[in-house]
Amino acid sequence: MSKVGSAGNVIAAVCSFFWPGLGQLVQGRVMAAFLFFAFTGACYGVGAILFFPLFIALPLHLWSIVNAARYTRGD
């Protein structure tokens, strides 16, 4: 069972720092990875044109990092 703060969770959090959803993918959570990547990526993409979506993208990106770091497998 993965514990919060384990080496795997730290690696996953670092992965999510660079690419939202990548940490969830490293942990084997494909649906969560896709959702974090799609929504955060879309907000960053639209935020490049309009400034407002960045206020949504940044908290989503942070949530992706924290979610990867605090994940515990419920076996």
C-alpha positions in Angstrom: 0.0 0.0 0.0 1.3 3.4 -0.9 1.6 5.8 2.0 1.3 9.6 1.8 4.8 11.0 1.5 6.3 7.8 0.1 9.0 8.0 -2.6 6.5 6.9 -5.3 4.2 9.8 -4.3 7.0 12.3 -4.3 8.0 11.2 -7.8 4.4 11.4 -9.0 4.1 14.9 -7.5 7.3 16.0 -9.3 5.9 14.5 -12.6 2.6 16.4 -12.1 4.6 19.6 -11.5 6.0 19.4 -15.0 3.0 18.0 -16.7 -0.5 18.0 -15.1 -1.8 14.5 -14.8 1.5 12.8 -15.4 1.9 11.9 -11.7 -1.5 10.2 -11.8 -0.5 8.3 -14.9 2.7 7.1 -13.1 0.5 5.9 -10.3 -1.7 3.9 -12.7 -4.7 6.2 -12.5 -5.5 6.7 -16.2 -8.9 8.4 -15.9 -7.6 10.9 -13.3 -4.5 11.6 -15.4 -6.7 12.2 -18.5 -9.0 14.6 -16.7 -6.2 16.6 -15.1 -4.4 16.8 -18.4 -7.5 17.7 -20.4 -9.0 20.4 -18.1 -5.7 22.0 -17.1 -4.3 21.9 -20.6 -7.5 23.4 -22.0 -7.4 26.2 -19.4 -3.7 26.9 -20.2 -4.5 26.9 -23.9 -7.4 29.3 -23.6 -5.4 31.3 -21.0 -2.7 32.0 -23.7 -5.3 34.0 -25.6 -7.5 35.2 -22.8 -6.0 36.0 -19.4 -9.0 34.8 -17.2 -8.7 31.0 -17.6 -5.2 31.1 -16.0 -7.0 31.8 -12.7 -8.6 28.4 -13.2 -5.6 26.6 -14.7 -3.2 27.4 -11.9 -5.3 26.0 -9.0 -6.1 22.9 -11.2 -2.3 22.4 -11.8 -1.7 22.8 -8.0 -4.5 20.3 -7.3 -2.9 17.8 -9.7 0.4 18.0 -7.8 -1.2 17.7 -4.3 -3.5 14.9 -5.5 -0.5 12.9 -6.7 1.4 13.6 -3.5 -1.4 12.6 -1.1 -2.7 9.6 -3.0 -3.1 6.3 -1.0 -4.2 3.2 -2.7 -7.4 1.8 -1.1 -6.7 -2.0 -1.4 
